[in-house]
Amino acid sequence: MAEGGPAVAIRGVTKRYGDFVAVGNIDVTVPRGVVYGFLGPNGAGKTTTLRMVNDIIAPDEGSIELLGKYAPGPGAVAHVGYLPEERGLYPKMKVLEVVQFFGELRGLPPDEARRRGKTWLERLEIPEWGDKKVQDLSKGMQQKVQFVTAVIHEPELLILDEPWSGLDPINAQVLRDIVLEQKARGHTILFSTHLMEQAEQICDHVFIIARGRRVLDGELAAIKREATGDRLVALAFGDGGDAAEPVLADPALVANRTAKKDHVEVELATGADADGLLHRLVGAGARVRRFELVEPTLHQIFVDRVGADAAMGGPRGE
């Protein structure tokens, strides 16, 4: 853990609306200098949690500490950037004016906020939109402007709620590149999404929440290794692949196998290991063209842990 404590420490936080528990007694520790994915289906409690981190709403129980010393609120404003799920831009204002205004709210002098705003609009290849009204922009363009308002003051902690909403693949990649640039500068990025494939491309750590409760958290690489358990192997063979059949039919070695388009995926039996499978195949004379441990996708892990209904944002229970 970096000196000064974690970027975000959420301890025993609960938020209720009447009898409905939106977030139930969760603990989250976000290390500094990482990209941390706060993941879950729609309605899981992600946005509620991020709003508590940003002092938009207050928790009913528990505590939140930012950057090792700040409570959510005025003291943290200059050190935190926030892109909300719902856009907070003023439609009648011009784009550069809006960007400058948000920069000033975060503590920048007017001239510096305007200079940085111009630089960021150029970085995102939309400098010509600086004199246009926000209401004249497309949904994707507004999302890019909203992103600029979150990063203009170079925050140590950048919080992004569904940052890729409304973006085409090219602009989504542009934002991913900027997020990685922020990480390279030592900043911490905490973002929420229900899109597992987006998270898998960029996250170091993940926290999965469903129905307001923690499901899983940790380093993404470690989570995937644990989920794999070295139990799935992708195989493909050259000429003479029939020699592999007796080996793959051995129930002491292979529990299940599934034919794919250009390979076969086998699940090892209990007690068997990948090295043993390869040794048997080579000994049988099979020409092994591909032998690869299969790593599950984050989406597969998510569905396995929360269930298909929850993964689709199905009705929440108590």
N, C-alpha and C positions, 0 to 999 in steps of 0.2 A: 504494500500500500504506500502511495506517495506521501511525502512529508506534509503534514497539515490536515490529514484525514481524507476521506473519500470525497468525490465530487458531489454525491448525493447520498444521504443516509436517511432512509425511511424506516421508522421503528414502530411497529404495532399500530399502524394507521388503519382506522375504520371510518367510513363515511356512510351515513344512513339518510334516507329520505322517507320519513315515516317508518313503516315497518320493513321497507325495502332496503337491503344492504347492498349498496353499490360497490363498496370496497370493504373487504372483511379482514382486518387484523393482518395486514401484509408487512413484511420486512424486505427492503430492497437496499442493497449497497452497490453503488455505481463507482468503480475505481476511476481515478483520474487518467486522462489521456487515452481513453478507449472510445470505440463506437459501441453503444449499449442499446440493444433492441428491446423495447417494451412491447411485447407481442400478445395478440389475442384476437378473437373474433369481434365483430361489431357488438357493442353492448357489454363487453367483458369487464369494463372498469378502467380502461387505459386513459381515456380523456379525463375522467374524474380525478384520477391520481395526478396527472400532469397539471391539472388546474389547481390542485392543492399545493403542488410543488411551486407553482407560480403565484400563490397567495390570491387566487381568484375566488376560491372557496376555502373554507377551513375544515380540517378534519374534526370529527367528533371525539376521536381518541387517538393517542399516539403522538409522535413528534417527527419533524422533518428538519434536517440540517443540510445546508448547502456549502460546499467548498470548505468544510471543516470549521466554519465559524458563523455563518449567517443563517438566520431564520428566514423563511420566505417573506418577502415584503420589501420595503424601501431600501434597507441596507444592502440587499442583494441585487438591486435593479441594474447597477452599472456593470455587473459581472455575469449576468445571465441574459441570453437571447432566447426568444420564444416565438415560434411559428404556430399559431393556433390552427385547429382543424377547420374552424369557421373563420373565414377571412375578416380581418378587422380594419380594412382600408376604407378611406373616405371617398365615395364614388365621385363627388363633385370636384375634388382636388386634383391638381396635376400630379403626375407620377413623381417627379423630382421633388416637388413640394412635400408630398407625403413621406418620401424617404428621408428628407431632411428633418421633418417634424419628428419622426420616430427616433432619429439619431439624437436630436436635442432632448427628447424624453429620457434617453439613456445616458445623458450627461455630456454629450459632445457640444462644443461651441458651434453656433450656426454656420460659420464659414467652413469649418472642418467637416460638419455633417453634410453640407452640400458637396464638398470636394469628394468625400468618400462615396456619396451617393452616385455621382457621375462616374467614378471609377468602377463601381459595382455594376451599373447599367451597361457600361462598355464590356465588362467581364462576361456578362450574360447576353451580350450581343443585342441589346435593346436600347442603345443610347438615343435613338430617334424618337422613343416614346416618352422621353422626359417631360416634354411640353404637352402631352396628351392627358386628358382626364382619365382617371382610373376606370370609370364606367364604360369607356370606349375600348377597353382591353378585353381579350378573350379570357376564359377561365384559366387557361394555362399560363397566359401572360401575367395575370393578376397573382397567380401562385408564385411566379418568379419575383415579382415586386415584393410580395409579402416575405419571401425568403431574404431579400436584401435588407428589409427592415429588421430582421432577426439577427443578422450578422454584422451590420454596419459599425457597431461599436466594439467589434472584435472580442466577444465575450469568452470568458474561460469555460463557461458551461452553455452549450447550445442545445435547446430543447425543441424538437420538431414533432408536431402531432400530424400524422398522415402526410408527410412532406411531398409525396409523389402524386398526390391527388390531382387529377386533371392534366397531368403532363404526358406528352407523347414520349416514346422511347428515347429519342435523341436528347430532349431536355431533361428527362429523368437521369440519363447518364451524366449530363452536365452537373446536376446537383449532387450526384454520387461522387463525382470527382472533387467537387468543392468540399464535401463532407470529409473526404479523405485528406484533403489539403489541411483542413482545420485540425484533424487528428495529428497530422505530421508536425504541426506547430505546437503540439502539446495540449490542445484544447480537448474537452470532453464533449461528446455528442450523445445525447439521450433522445431516442426517437421512438414513436409508437407507429405501428402499422398492423393491419390484418393480412398483409401480403407477405407470405413467408418467403417467396422467391426473392423479393427485394431485400429482406433482412439477411438472407443467406449470403448475398453478394457482398455485404458490407460490414456485418457485425463481428465484433470480438466476443462479446458476452450477450446473453439473452435472458430475459425474464418473461415467462409465459404465464398469462393470467386468463382465467375463464370463470365466468359467473362470479366475478369479484374476488376470487381466491387464487392464491399462488398455486401453479401446477408444477413448474420446473424453473430452475435458474442455474446459471453457471457459465463457464467458458464454452463457446459454441463448439470448438474442436473437441473438447472433452465430452460434451453431451453426445456428439455424433459418434465418438469412439465407443462410448458406453452403450449407445443404442445398437451399434453394429455388433459389438462383441465378437468380431471376426467370425461371424456365423454364416454370412452370405458370400458366395464366390461366383463371379461371372466367368464362364468358360466358353472358348471357341476352339475348334479343331481344324487342322488341315486335312489332307487326304488320309484316309485310314482312320477316320473318327470312330468307326465301329468298334475299334479296340477299347474305347473308353466305356462302352455300354456296360460290361460286367462290373466295372468299378462303380459307376454311378448307380447301379441297381443294388449295391450292397447296403442294406439298411443300417449296418453298424457304422457306415461312413456318411451316408447321405439320407437325411430325413425327408426332404422334399426337393423337387426340381421343377422349374418352370421354363418352358421354351419361349424365348424372346425372338425378335425379328432376325438378329444376326448372331445370337449367342444363347446359351442356356444358363440360367441362374439356379444355383443349388444352395440349399440350406443344410449345413453340416449337422450330423446327428450328435446327440449328447455324448461328450467324451472324445469326439473326433476333432481334428484340427486341420487347418489349411495346408500345413506342410505335409501332413500325412496323406492328404488327398492328392497333392501334386506328386509325391513319391510313388503312390500307387498307379497314377495315370502314366507316368513316364515308364514305370516298370512294366506296364501292360502293353507298351509300344504305341500309345496314343501320341499323335503329333499335336501338342498343345500350342495353339497360336495365340490364345489369350488366357491369362489367369490373373484375375483381379479381385481383391476384396471389395465388396460393394458397400458404399457408404450411403446410408439412408438420407433422403432430403430432409430439410427442416420441416417441410410440410408433412411428410410421412410421420416424423416424430411427433409433431403437433397433433395430428389426427389420432395417432396411437394413444397419446396421453390424455387428451381431453374428450375424445369420442367424436364421431362424425357429426352428430347434431350440434354440439357446442362449437365445433370447428366452423360450421356454417352460420354461426350466430343464431342458433335456435333458441327457443324459449328458456329463460333462466329459472332455475329452481331456487329455493331458499338454502 
